[in-house]
Each structure stands twice: as structure tokens, then as C-alpha cells.
Amino acid sequence: MKYHIKFSAMLILALGIVSCKDNLEESPYSSLSKEVVFKDEDGLNQATIGVYQAWTAPDFTDISSRFILTESGHRYATAGILGSGADPYYRFGHVSTSGAFEAVWSRFYKIIFRANTVIDNAKRAVPGEEEEADPYIAEARFLRGYAYFNLVRLFGGVPLILNEVTSLSDEDLIFAPRETDVAVYDAIIADLNFAEANLPDSRGGAELGRVSAGSAKAMLGKVYLTMAGKPLSRTENFQKAVDKFSEIVGPENEEKYDFELIPNFADVFSLENERNREIVLSFGYFVNSSNPNGNILPFNLFPAGLVNGDEQTNYGLTYDFYKLFEKSDTRRPFTLVDRYVFTGGSRAGAQEGDSIIYNPTIGNYIIKRTNASLAHDDFKYGIAYGKLARVPRPAGAAVQGYSADLIEMRFSDVLLSYAEALVETGKTAQALPILNRVRARAKALPSKATAAAALRTAIRAERRLELTGEMTTVFDIRRWGTLQQEIAAMSEDQIVDNVLIPYSPRLELYPIPQSQIDANPNLRQNDGW
């Protein structure tokens, strides 16, 4: 069941980019004042839903940018059929003016500003019964904390704005300086702790898709695990991650918080099964008159002709990644589209009904009927990513308008994160069955690793097999401190024009968008940029 989040009247003050007054104005859906919006609990509810809507607002380009920034730039990322939309990011040729940084930064701060509006005004909606506002505040604080969790992993310490911007005179907020990454993490933990304490254990019915205490516990565990790794290296947080994940893993806990591994891997991503029990956090994308663009990822990632005929494949994964999967692994044919039947009319040399097969020797898809390369043969490109519902876009939708939800965290991520934290706290015997639970669902052979080093390697490899494409890969590489090895493992023939930037410590973080540096005199750029 998909929870359709409808954004209605809500005051939007200063919901633009954090450090530029000119960008602090957003076209409002209404001109209602706070006094009207927050006059009762119904208005508070609608304002809270507006924070969710900020994650899926019609300006869709940052969704593609988020994918690129979190899933390119590693040994298995390469160009897509039409070249690389991930260029220059997947070959580390990006600069501070590259567009993805501005797009992603802007989205997250708009979410933060909307959340702050709810947090600072919620209690006025229920005078005399202020505790009734706490669950709504908890939702807003979860969504704010998750936005900051993304920002700090992408850029390091960022401006920490925890109060509503009410006017352009709030220069201490608008032109806020960067905080340390530790300060940002402290704020994230405070937000998630409040959410955990004030949200229901799970959601169902009309509330399916809204965050819960289970969501907060899972995200807290992930935050602790991240803090235990690079760059903070606060290894005491491995035990905090174990403690938190243990509260939601196991038969009784999974029943309480409504989590499970769905038996069939592909069913997790079905449009008929959205918001299923494996989904810890997702945001709904559905094409309608207020959101005609939908979710752009199927358009950007699917191979041409998989479902509509006009897909613009701008990202690929190498054949070496394909070979990591066992033949029995049910994740392989769903994660990677190595063969399919072309649909949608003649295009790129293919016709309706043609069999399209990836040929690893030449690094191109081949049209079986003609034995010619699909679209291009002047450079090698990778196998297209397919871990999304493979259904045509809705009738009348824009060319990029698909309705697949954006999955932010699954229960399999919880299990693998738990197993990793157990290994790092010396509990290898407890970690192995959790790892093998994920492998068993995928019909992969059980791991026999027992020593800590071997089990650590197995879990890291499993995260690649299970979670590639789900905006986790770059974050994992950074917290493991393995980026230099990733770049060393890349080959020039997986790079368009064969130009690969060598490793530098500056690549451990992305640059602050140059537009933000120019607009805010209190912002400092990351080292090396």
C-alpha cells in the first residue's frame, strides 16, 4: 500500500538554500499564515505531511544527483549506454561548481527549514495540551535529523540550523557558519532520540509510510555505526550500534516494530508491495498533477527499451561486479539487467521485440537480431542498474515520470549493519547467522567465515551485493576508509576518455557548493577544494 502524501496549506517561510537570501523564497502552495495553519491539530498534521513532501517535491534533478554522489566513484561504477551522466563524479573529476552539489544541498536545507517550522510552531496548534504535539514534532525531528545525516556524510560539518527562519533579518541563521561534524552528529542523535521516545512502534493503515519508533531505532543504529568509522573513528559507538540494532532484530522485536525480510527479493521493490515490512524508510513518488515528474531514477538508470523505449541510461556497473554474484543468487538478474526484450518502438538500432544481451568482451549491449551494438560502440559501457519496479510510467506522465517510491533504508541494511557492529565488538559467532540470513533469502550459499577479518570482509562484500544502488555505497567506502583502495582497483578502460583522477585525501568529502561559499561569508570550503 502506498501512503499518498498530499501537501496542503502550510506556511513556508525561508525554505530555500541556507546561505543565500535571494534563494530563500519558494513559491508557496498557499499564503496562509502560521496563525491559520497551526490553529488546530489538523493543520499541524498537514504541516507535518508537508515536511515529507519536501523530500519528493517536483524539482526532481537532485534525486538523480543524490544517486550519483552516493553510487558512483568506486571500482564497479562506469558509464551507461549513452555515456555517463555520472561524469565527472564517477572518475573523480568533479569541482565545487559541479551541479549535483548545489541540487542536493538545496533540497536538504529546504527539508530542514520546513521541519523547523513544524517543530517551532507545533504546540500552538494544541494549546493546553502541548504533549499532543510531541508525535508531530518527533516526525519533523526525525526528518530533520535524517537530512543532516545525509549532509554530514556528503560534506562534513555544515551549518546547523535548528530554529525556524522567520524573516530575512535572521542573519545568524541564514548566514550560519559551519559546525564541526561532531556537533552535527550530536544534533542528529538528539533528534532521533526524541523521535524514538515519542513515535508509535510501527505504522499501518492510513499512516503507513510515516516514520515510527522502529524507524528511529534503525536510523540511530546506522548513525552510531557511521560515527564508529572514519573520519570520527569513535569506536565506542560500535557497541552503541549493537545495543540499538538489538532492540529491533529478533522474532519478538521484529513483530513489535513490524519488520521482516520479504521472502522474494524482487517483491521488495514491486509497485504492488510498496511500504512493505522490509522498508524501514521510503518516500512516496506518484505521478499526479502536483508532481508530474515523479521518480526520475528508472528513466535515468534502466537500459533503453526495458519498459518504455526512451530510457536514458547514464550509469553502469562493471562486468566484474556482475561476476561477484553466485549464479543462484536471485539478486543478480534484478540488480543488473544483463539481458532483456526491447520494447517501445524502434530506437538506438533496436526494434520492438529484439533480444538485447550484454557482451562483456566488447563492453556493449548487443542486438541479437543484427549482432550490432545497441546505441554506441565507440566506448565501453556497463550493465544497467535495474533494482526498481520494472513497469512503464503512468499514462500521460512526463518522460521521466515514474511512480516508484524512493527507498532510503531496508531491513536487510539493518541486519548487515548489526552483523558488522557485532564483528567490531568481538561477537563474531552472533554475526555469522545474521549475515547468512540475508544470503539465504537471496538463495546464495552460506558464508563459512568465522575469524573476525574474514567475516568483516564477507559482510562488506555482502553490502555491495545486497545494497548497491540504494545510496549506501560511497558512504560505506568513506566510513571504512577504503577509498584509496577503491581508486587503485579502478582501470582506465572503465572511464570514458580513459582519464582517471588519482587518489587524494580531499576526495574523502565532497566540496561545499561554490554558490554557497560565494553567498555566505561565514562558510569555509573543505580542504583541498
Secondary structure, 3 states (H helix, E strand, C coil): CCCCCCCCCCCCCCCCCCCCHHHCCCCCCCCCCHHHHCCCHHHHHHHHHHHHHHCCCCCCHHHHHHHHHHHCCCCCEECECCECCCCCHHHCCCCCCCHHHHHHHHHHHHHHHHHHHHHHHHHHHCCCCHHHHHHHHHHHHHHHHHHHHHHHHHHCCCECCCCCCCCCCCHHHHCCCECCHHHHHHHHHHHHHHHHHHCCCCCCHHHCCCCCHHHHHHHHHHHHHHHHCCCCCCCCHHHHHHHHHHCCCCHHHHHHHCCCCCCCHHHHHCHHHCCCCCEEEEECCCCECCECCCECHHHHHCCCCCCCCCCCCCCEECHHHHHHCCCCCCCHHHHEECEEECCCCCECCECCCCEEEEECCCCEEEECCCCEECCCCCCCCCEEECCCCCCCCCCCCCCCCECCCEEEEEHHHHHHHHHHHHHHCCCHHHHHHHHHHHHHHCCCCCCCCCCHHHHHHHHHHHHHHHHCCCCCHHHHHHHHCCHHHHHHHCCHHHCHHHCCCCCCHHHHCCCCCHHHHHHCCCCCCCCCC
